[in-house]
Amino acid sequence: MAVWQCGVLWTLSEGVAWGLSLDPPVSSENFLRTLHELCRCNRVPAFGLRWDANTGAPLIASEQISPHEWADLHFDCDSHKLQTDDLLSFSLRRRAWTLVRFRAEDLIREWPRADEAALGEEQAARYWTVRERAFERRTRRLSTFNRRERCLRRNGRWISIRELSDWLAHEAGAAGINSDIEASTYLEFWQASRNREFDRGGKTRVLLLNPAVTRARLDPEGEERALDVHGWASFVQQFLAYCWVEIEPARQWLRGWLPRDLYETWDAAHAAGAPPHSDQGGLAASSAPKSTSTQTKRRLDSRGGRPPKWDWEGCAIALIAYANTPDGLPESQAAIERLMATYFNDRYGYEPSESLIREHAAKIIAELCRGRKSPP
């Protein structure tokens, strides 16, 4: 039996290897199920680099993964086998954390012994069945919610705090204002929300459109609890950056603390529809979506009629490029769907419906199967 050292940080792969070395050995599937529950209960704290969707790269500083986030996280595994040391998001359908590690001594100490049945195979399977159904219901509910609110945003009735902060920072830089107005926007918004300046008829007019959070509105009481748990930096990134405010109370709030010239510039730009709007609740919307290539535009113009909304040709090219990497293209349809969703998320800030992605992914799988069956 291998000798495993305590006091060191293990990757997910090293943790699975430790589980397989136990007597009796633990299957990879049951190990990941049990580890997920231990991390969710904060019995085994995990650390990693948060994946930044804006830059398409991980953040530099390692931080502890909050126990509350584990409800929306799952391991990158295929056919019950761990693929990478990353954590993926159920609701966002993309990578959320990378280089995930945990202390070996915590795992060894908290691992359930043979006489503990709380995390047995039958209980773990039942737990994950119920949990996956809850994830699906919540994702469908939030998808419907986002579509409805997207119609309101397109009419200019709601504004994103992240987009507002990015826009103000850009305009302040162009005007030579040296103050950190981006950080000030979040601080001023939090103080105004705490003072209930956005309440109308006894109800807050602040929408929280983070799919990983079950609440649809952010009230002052919820803010205080989230701030105590996550700290200011994580609270801004996970909560305030995903907030949308109705336009009228937002105008009154901005008029109260912004310089007059800057406020009038913003108000005119908003009335003209200049500030960008994200279709994912403030996620990565500092600039307009990238345009399609010149050749693609020419082909669309030459065919006449309304051009297609999604650049499926560009997605196919990205998959071909991925297939030429050392790892190659994954064989499962679910993995290909994740790659396609990531491509559109990086390009547009949001992605097609699951059924549309599944339809195109099925065509790719069919072609791959036909290619394997054809004679050399």
C-alpha positions in Angstrom: 0.0 0.0 0.0 1.3 3.4 -0.9 2.4 5.8 1.8 0.6 9.1 1.6 1.9 12.3 3.3 -0.2 14.6 5.3 0.4 18.3 5.5 0.5 18.7 1.7 -1.9 19.9 -0.9 -3.4 17.3 -3.2 -4.9 17.8 -6.6 -8.1 16.0 -7.5 -6.2 13.4 -9.4 -4.0 12.7 -6.4 -7.0 12.5 -4.2 -8.6 9.9 -6.6 -5.4 7.9 -6.6 -5.5 7.9 -2.7 -9.0 6.6 -2.8 -8.1 3.8 -5.1 -5.2 2.8 -2.8 -7.6 2.3 0.2 -8.4 -1.2 1.4 -11.0 -1.9 0.2 -10.5 0.6 -2.7 -13.1 3.3 -3.4 -14.4 3.6 -7.0 -13.6 6.9 -8.7 -17.3 7.7 -9.0 -18.0 7.2 -5.3 -14.8 9.1 -4.3 -15.9 12.2 -6.2 -19.4 12.0 -4.8 -18.1 11.8 -1.3 -15.5 14.5 -1.8 -18.1 16.8 -3.2 -20.3 16.4 -0.1 -17.3 16.9 2.2 -16.4 20.1 0.5 -20.0 21.3 0.4 -20.2 20.8 4.1 -16.8 22.6 4.6 -15.4 19.5 6.2 -12.6 19.5 3.6 -11.9 23.1 2.4 -10.8 23.3 -1.2 -8.7 25.9 -2.9 -8.2 26.9 -6.5 -8.0 29.7 -9.1 -11.3 31.2 -10.1 -11.9 31.2 -13.9 -12.5 34.7 -15.3 -15.0 34.6 -18.1 -14.1 38.1 -19.2 -10.5 37.2 -20.0 -10.8 33.5 -20.7 -8.1 32.8 -18.1 -7.8 32.0 -14.4 -7.2 34.7 -11.8 -3.7 34.9 -10.4 -4.4 34.6 -6.7 -5.6 31.3 -5.2 -8.6 31.4 -2.9 -10.8 29.1 -0.9 -13.9 27.8 -2.7 -16.9 28.9 -0.7 -19.1 26.0 0.6 -22.1 27.8 -0.8 -20.7 27.5 -4.4 -20.5 23.8 -4.3 -24.2 23.5 -4.9 -23.6 24.7 -8.5 -20.2 22.9 -9.1 -19.4 19.5 -10.4 -16.2 17.7 -11.4 -14.9 17.5 -14.9 -15.4 13.8 -15.4 -16.6 11.6 -18.3 -18.0 8.1 -17.9 -17.2 8.3 -14.2 -13.5 9.1 -14.9 -11.9 12.3 -13.9 -10.6 14.3 -16.9 -9.0 17.4 -15.4 -8.5 19.1 -12.0 -11.1 21.7 -12.9 -14.5 22.4 -11.5 -17.4 23.2 -13.9 -20.6 25.2 -13.3 -24.0 23.5 -13.8 -25.8 26.8 -14.4 -23.2 28.6 -16.5 -22.1 25.5 -18.4 -18.5 26.4 -18.3 -15.3 26.1 -16.3 -15.6 27.9 -12.9 -12.4 26.9 -11.0 -9.0 25.4 -12.1 -6.0 23.9 -10.3 -8.3 22.8 -7.5 -6.4 21.4 -4.4 -7.2 20.5 -0.8 -5.2 19.5 2.2 -4.4 15.8 2.4 -4.7 15.8 6.2 -8.2 17.2 6.0 -9.3 14.5 3.5 -7.7 11.7 5.5 -9.2 12.9 8.8 -12.7 13.5 7.4 -13.0 10.5 5.1 -15.9 8.2 6.3 -14.8 4.9 7.8 -16.3 1.5 7.0 -18.8 1.8 9.8 -20.1 5.2 8.7 -23.1 4.8 6.4 -24.0 8.5 5.9 -22.1 8.7 2.7 -22.5 5.1 1.5 -23.0 4.2 -2.1 -26.8 3.9 -2.0 -27.2 7.2 -0.1 -24.7 9.0 -2.4 -26.6 7.8 -5.5 -29.9 9.0 -4.1 -28.4 12.3 -3.0 -27.0 13.0 -6.5 -30.3 12.0 -8.2 -32.3 14.5 -6.2 -29.6 17.1 -6.6 -29.3 16.8 -10.4 -33.1 17.1 -10.7 -33.0 20.3 -8.6 -30.2 21.7 -10.8 -32.3 21.1 -13.9 -35.4 22.7 -12.4 -33.5 25.7 -11.3 -31.7 26.1 -14.6 -35.0 26.0 -16.5 -36.6 28.5 -14.1 -33.7 30.9 -14.4 -33.5 30.5 -18.1 -37.2 31.6 -18.4 -36.6 34.4 -15.9 -33.6 35.7 -17.9 -35.5 35.6 -21.1 -38.3 37.7 -19.6 -36.0 40.2 -18.1 -33.9 40.4 -21.3 -37.0 41.8 -23.0 -37.2 44.5 -20.3 -33.5 45.3 -20.6 -33.8 45.8 -24.3 -36.4 48.4 -23.8 -34.1 50.2 -21.5 -36.1 49.6 -18.3 -33.2 47.9 -16.4 -29.5 48.6 -16.2 -26.6 46.3 -15.1 -24.4 47.5 -12.3 -21.4 45.8 -13.9 -22.0 47.4 -17.2 -22.6 50.7 -15.5 -19.4 50.4 -13.6 -17.4 49.5 -16.7 -19.0 52.4 -18.7 -18.3 55.0 -16.0 -14.7 53.8 -15.6 -14.1 54.2 -19.4 -15.7 57.7 -19.5 -13.8 58.8 -16.3 -10.5 57.7 -17.9 -11.3 59.6 -21.1 -12.2 62.7 -19.1 -9.0 62.5 -17.0 -10.8 61.7 -13.7 -8.3 60.0 -11.4 -10.6 58.6 -8.8 -11.3 54.9 -8.8 -14.9 55.3 -10.0 -15.3 51.6 -10.8 -14.9 50.6 -7.2 -16.9 53.6 -6.0 -19.8 52.5 -8.1 -20.1 49.2 -6.3 -19.6 50.8 -2.9 -22.2 53.6 -3.6 -24.7 51.0 -5.0 -24.3 48.8 -1.9 -24.8 51.7 0.5 -27.9 52.9 -1.5 -29.3 49.4 -1.5 -28.7 49.0 2.2 -30.5 52.3 2.8 -33.5 51.0 0.6 -33.2 53.7 -2.0 -34.3 51.2 -4.6 -37.4 50.0 -2.8 -40.8 50.7 -4.4 -44.0 49.7 -2.7 -42.1 47.8 0.0 -40.3 45.6 -2.5 -36.7 46.0 -3.7 -36.2 46.8 -7.4 -32.9 45.1 -7.5 -32.7 41.9 -9.5 -30.0 39.3 -8.8 -29.3 37.4 -12.1 -26.6 35.1 -11.0 -27.8 31.6 -12.0 -25.6 30.1 -9.2 -27.7 32.0 -6.6 -31.2 30.8 -5.8 -32.5 34.3 -4.9 -34.0 36.4 -7.7 -33.8 39.7 -5.8 -31.1 41.2 -3.5 -32.5 42.7 -0.4 -30.5 44.5 2.4 -30.8 41.5 4.7 -29.5 39.1 2.0 -26.7 41.5 1.3 -25.5 41.5 4.9 -25.6 37.7 5.1 -23.7 37.3 1.8 -21.1 39.9 2.8 -20.4 38.2 6.1 -19.9 34.9 4.4 -17.9 35.9 1.3 -16.1 39.1 2.2 -16.2 42.3 0.2 -14.1 41.2 -2.9 -16.1 38.0 -3.5 -19.3 39.7 -2.6 -18.8 42.2 -5.3 -17.8 39.6 -7.9 -20.6 37.1 -7.2 -23.5 39.4 -6.1 -23.2 43.1 -6.8 -21.7 42.5 -10.3 -24.8 40.4 -11.2 -27.4 43.0 -10.0 -29.8 44.9 -12.3 -31.7 48.0 -11.2 -34.9 49.5 -12.6 -34.1 52.7 -14.5 -36.0 55.3 -12.5 -34.6 54.6 -9.0 -31.2 54.1 -10.7 -31.4 57.6 -12.2 -32.2 59.1 -8.8 -29.3 57.3 -7.2 -26.8 58.3 -9.9 -28.0 61.9 -9.9 -27.2 62.0 -6.2 -23.5 61.1 -6.3 -22.1 61.4 -9.9 -20.7 64.6 -11.2 -23.3 66.5 -13.2 -21.5 66.3 -16.5 -20.8 62.6 -16.2 -24.4 61.9 -15.2 -25.8 63.8 -18.2 -23.4 62.0 -20.5 -24.5 58.6 -19.2 -28.2 59.6 -19.3 -27.9 60.7 -22.9 -26.0 57.5 -23.8 -28.5 55.3 -22.1 -31.4 57.0 -23.9 -29.6 56.4 -27.2 -29.0 52.7 -26.3 -25.2 53.2 -26.3 -24.3 51.2 -23.1 -23.9 47.5 -23.9 -26.4 45.0 -22.5 -25.4 41.5 -21.6 -27.8 38.6 -22.0 -26.4 36.8 -18.9 -27.2 39.2 -16.1 -24.1 41.3 -16.2 -21.6 38.6 -17.1 -18.7 39.9 -19.2 -20.3 42.9 -20.9 -17.6 45.5 -21.0 -17.8 45.6 -24.8 -20.1 44.8 -27.6 -20.2 41.2 -28.9 -17.5 40.4 -31.4 -18.5 40.7 -35.0 -18.3 37.9 -37.4 -15.5 37.7 -39.9 -15.5 39.7 -43.1 -15.8 36.6 -45.3 -18.7 35.3 -43.3 -20.4 38.7 -43.6 -19.9 38.6 -47.4 -21.5 35.2 -47.6 -24.4 36.2 -45.5 -25.0 39.4 -47.6 -24.8 37.5 -50.9 -27.4 35.0 -49.9 -30.0 37.7 -49.0 -32.6 37.6 -46.3 -32.0 37.7 -42.6 -28.6 36.4 -41.5 -28.4 33.6 -38.9 -28.0 34.7 -35.3 -25.3 32.2 -34.4 -22.0 31.7 -36.1 -22.1 27.9 -36.4 -19.3 27.9 -39.0 -17.0 29.7 -36.6 -17.9 27.2 -33.9 -17.1 24.3 -36.3 -13.7 25.9 -37.0 -13.0 26.2 -33.3 -13.9 22.5 -32.8 -11.6 21.5 -35.7 -8.8 23.5 -34.0 -9.6 21.8 -30.7 -9.4 18.4 -32.4 -5.9 19.1 -33.5 -4.7 19.7 -30.0 -2.8 16.8 -28.2 -6.0 15.9 -26.3 -8.1 15.8 -29.4 -11.9 16.2 -29.6 -13.9 14.4 -26.9 -16.0 11.5 -28.0 -19.1 12.2 -25.8 -21.8 14.5 -27.1 -22.1 16.2 -23.7 -18.5 17.2 -23.8 -18.8 18.6 -27.3 -21.9 20.5 -26.2 -19.9 22.1 -23.4 -17.2 23.2 -25.9 -19.8 24.7 -28.2 -21.5 26.5 -25.3 -18.1 27.9 -24.2 -17.3 29.1 -27.7 -20.6 31.1 -28.0 -20.3 32.3 -24.4 -16.8 33.7 -25.1 -17.9 35.2 -28.4 -21.3 36.7 -27.6 -21.5 36.8 -23.8 -24.3 34.2 -23.9 -25.2 31.0 -25.7 -27.9 29.4 -27.8 -30.6 27.2 -26.2 -29.6 23.7 -25.0 -31.9 22.1 -27.6 -30.2 24.1 -30.5 -26.7 23.2 -29.2 -27.7 19.6 -28.8 -29.1 19.5 -32.4 -25.8 20.6 -33.9 -23.7 18.5 -31.5 -25.7 15.4 -32.6 -24.8 16.1 -36.2 -21.1 16.3 -35.3 -21.3 13.0 -33.4 -23.1 11.3 -36.4 -20.3 12.5 -38.7 -17.6 11.2 -36.3 -19.3 7.8 -36.1 -19.7 7.6 -39.9 -16.0 8.5 -40.3 -14.9 5.7 -38.0 -17.1 3.1 -39.8 -15.9 4.0 -43.3 -13.1 1.8 -44.7 -9.6 3.3 -44.9 
